[in-house]
C-alpha cells in the first residue's frame, strides 16, 4: 500500500461524490489486499466511509450537496474523495457524527444481520461470540444482550475480557488461559449453545462445532486466524444435525430498501444510546500500512478509522 495522488472522481449518472471525513478499517480490507477476495489492480482499498456530498449524478435521487452520508461494501474509501453508487448510500440521521457512522456501517450492520437474520437470537437463548472485544464482537454482544440472550464471550486478555463484560457478556473465557470448548460445555451444563458466531476461523472452528447443541448453528463470518479446512457434510450429522453458514454483509443488504432498513436500525440504536461504539484507534490516511499491521497483529480493540 502506498499513498498516491489521483484525480478527484466525477460522478457517473447513478453516483454521488463524497468528501470522506472518516474511513473504516476492516478485515475484509486485509483479504482484498492479500488477494483472498479478488479485485482488479491497482485498487483503492476500503469498503466503509462517511462524509459529505459534494456532487450528485444526473440520475441520483434523494441526495443533495451538503448531505451527511455513509456507506459500506463499495471499494475505495481509503481516500479524500469517493464516487459511490447512490443506491449504496444512506443519510446520517441528526445526532450521529460522521465518525460514528463510519465506525458503524460495516461492523454494525454485520452485527445486526448476524443477530437478527442469520440466526435470529431470541430471549433466553445462548450465543458464543468469538473475538468479543473486536469491532464486530463488541457490537454483537450489545445487540444480543438487548435481545435478552445470554452471551459467552471469548477474548485473549483480561483487558479485553473487561470490555466484553461492559458490553454485556454474561460469561467471558480467556482462550489464552482456558480451553474454550471445555469451559463452554461447563458453563452450559453440557447442553451446548444455540449459535456460535465465529470470525476467527482456522483455530476455533472445529471446537466451535463441538459446543453447539443439536440443530445449533455455526455462523462463520470471518477468518482472522486463517481459512477453515474443507469439511465433510457428514461431520454436521455426527455432531447433532448442525447448520453451517458462511454469510456476507453484501447478501444481507442486497436491495437498497434492505440496506436503508438495516443501516437505519443500526444508526438509530446509536442515536438512541442503545449501541455504544468504541473508536479506539484513529490513524491518518498516510498510516494505512500501520493500521493494517496493528489489526493483523491483534494490537487493536474496538474500531479503527482512517482520517484523510
N, C-alpha and C positions, 0 to 999 in steps of 0.2 A: 504494500500500500504506500502511496506517496501523494503528497499534496500537489495539485496541478491547477493551472488556470484554464478554464473553459468558458465559452460564451454563455451569457445569461440565456436560458431557454425561452423560446417564444411559444405561446400556447397553440396547439392544434385546435380545430373547431370544438372538440369534445373535452378539452383540457383547461385547467386553471393553473396559473403560475403562482407558487407560494414562496414568499421570502421566509426561509427557515429560521425560527427562533431557537429550536432545540430538536435534536435527532436522537432517537433511542438506539442503544446498542444491545443486540440480542444474539443468542447462539446461532440463529439462522444466518446472521451475517458471517459468522465463522464458517458455517457449512458452505455458504456461497464462495467465500474466499478460498477455501480448501478444495472446492470443486465437487463436494458431495452433492450439492444442488447446482446443477449446471445453469450457466447464464452466459450469453455472448460476451467476449472480452474485446477491448477493455471495458470495465464497468465501474459505475459509481455504486459503492455498497450502501447499505442502509435501507430498511423497509418500514421505517416508522418516523414520523416527523410531525411538527406543529409549527404554525406561524401565521402570517398574514397574507391575504390575497393581494397580488399586485397587478394581475392581468387575467382576463376571462375570455375564453374562446367563444366564437360566434354562436355555437350551439350549446354552450354550457349554461344550464338554467339553475337558478336558485342561489347563485353566489355573486357577490359584488366586491369591488375593490375595497379593501379595508376590513373585510370579514376575518375574524379569527377562526382558523380551521385546523383540523388534524386528520391524519390518515395512517394506514398501515398496509402491508402486503403490496407495496409498489416500490420497486428498486429506485435508489438514487437520493436518499435523504442525507447522506454524509456530504452536504453541500450548503452553499449560501442560498441557492435558489433551486427549485424543482418544479417541473411540469407534471401535474398529477391529473389523471382522468377524473372528471367531475363526479362520476358515479362512485368513486372510491373515497371521496372527501366527506367529512362531517363537520358541521359547525360546532364550535366550542361554546357551551352554554355559559351565561354570566355566572361568576363565582368560581370558575375553574380557570387556572392560568395555562398559558401555552406550555410551560414546562411540565405541569401536572398532566396535561393532555398527552404530550409526547411520551411521558412515562407510563401512561395507562393504556394506550391504544392496543399495542400488540399483546403485551403481557396481561392487561386487564381483560381484554376480550377473550384471550386464551383461557384464563381462569374461569371466565363466565361460561364459555361453551362447555368446558370440561365438567363443571359442577352443575350446570343447568340442562345440558343436552346430551353430551356423550354418555355420561352416566348421571342422570338427574338425581342428585342426592335428596334424600328425604330425612325429615326429623327422626332422630333415633338411630340412623344408620352410622356405620363406622368406615372411615376412609383412612388409608395410609398414604401420606404425602411425602415423597422423597424430595430432597433439596428444599426443605420447607422454609429456609431463610433466603432463598434466591428470589429473583424478581417475580416470577410467576408464583412461586411457592407461598410467599407472604400474602399475596392477594387471594390465592386459592384457599388458604387456611381461613382467612377472614370471611370469605363467601360461604364456606362450608359451615363455619360457626354460626353465621347469620341465619342459615337454613335450619340449624338445630342439630347438625350431625356431629358426631364425635370424631376428632382428628387425632391420629397418631402420626407424629412428625419425625422424620429422620434428618439429622444435621451432623456436621463434623466437629464443631467446637461448642464449648459452654456458652460463649458469646452468642453464637447463632441459635443455641437452644433457648436462651432468654428471649431473643427476638421472636422465635416461633411461639413461645408461650404468650408473649404480649399480643401476638396476632390472634390468639385464641385456641392454640393447640392444647388438647386435654392431656396428652402424654407425649413426651419427647424422648427419642432414642438417639444417643450419640453413637453412630455406627463405627466410630474410631475406637470405641471402648467396649461395645457390646455387639453381639450378632443380632441384627435387626429381625431376622427370621425367628429366632428363639424368643426374643423379647416381645414381638408382636403376638406370637401364639400365647405367651404367658398373659399379656395384657387383655387378650380376648377370651381367656379361659379355654383355649384350644379351638374356638369356633371359627376363627379367621375373620377377615374384614370383607366388607361388601365390595370395595373397589380399591385398587392401587393406582395412584397417579404417579407415573414414573417418567421423569425427564432425564434420568441418569443413564439408563440403558445397560450397557455391557456388564457392569459389575453388580447390578441389583436385580436384573430381570428374572433370572431363574429362581432366586429365593423369593422374589415377589409373587411368583405363581404359587409358591408353597404356602403363602399366608392367606390366600383367598378362600372364602367359604365356597361350598358347592354352588355352581352357577354364578360365581362372582365374576367381576370384570377387571382385566388388566388393561389400563389405558396407558399406552406407551407413546409419549408425545415429544420425546427428545432423546439425545444420546450423548450427554456431556462426557461420559467415560468411554465412549466408542460405540460402534454399531453392535446390535444384538446378533448373535449367530442364528442361522436358519433354524426353524422349529418344525418338527413333525406335528401336524394337527392332532395325531393320536395322543400326544402328551396332554392336550387340553381335556381329553376324555378321562385319561388316567388320573388327573388331578381334580376331577369333580365337574366335568362338563363346563369348563370355563369359557368365558368370552374374551377375545383378544382384539383390540382395535389399535390402529396407528393413525390418529386423526391429524388434521392440519387446519389452522385458522382459516385458510383460504376457502375450504369446503364448508365452513360454518358461517361464512359471510358471502355466499355465492351471489345473491342478488343485492342490489342497492338497498332494497327495503329491509332485508335481514341485517345488513351492515348498519343501517341507521338505527334499527331497534336495539341491536347488541351494543353498539357504541353509546347510544343514548342511555341504556341501562347502566353501563359502567360509569360514564361521566356523571350521571345522576347520583350514583352511590357516592362518588367523590364530593359532589356539590352538597349532598345531604349529610356528610360526615360519617357515612356507613362504611367507607373504604378509605383506609389510611395508606398513603404512599410513603415509601422510604427512598427518596432520591439521595443516595449515599455518595455518589461519585459523579462529578461534573468535570469533563475534560474539554479543553479547547479542541476544535476540529483538527488542528495540526497534530494532536496527540492521539489520533485514532489507533495507531500501532500499539501504543501503551495501553489503551483501553482494551484492545483485544487480548494482549498478553495477560493483563490482570484478570480478565474474565475467564480465560482458559486456565489460568493458574489458580483459580478459585480464591483469589485475593479480594473478591468483592462480595458485598451483600446488597440486597435491595436493587435499585435501579441505577443503570449507568446512562448518562446523557453526554452527547457531544454538542458544543455550542459554537456556532460559527463566529 
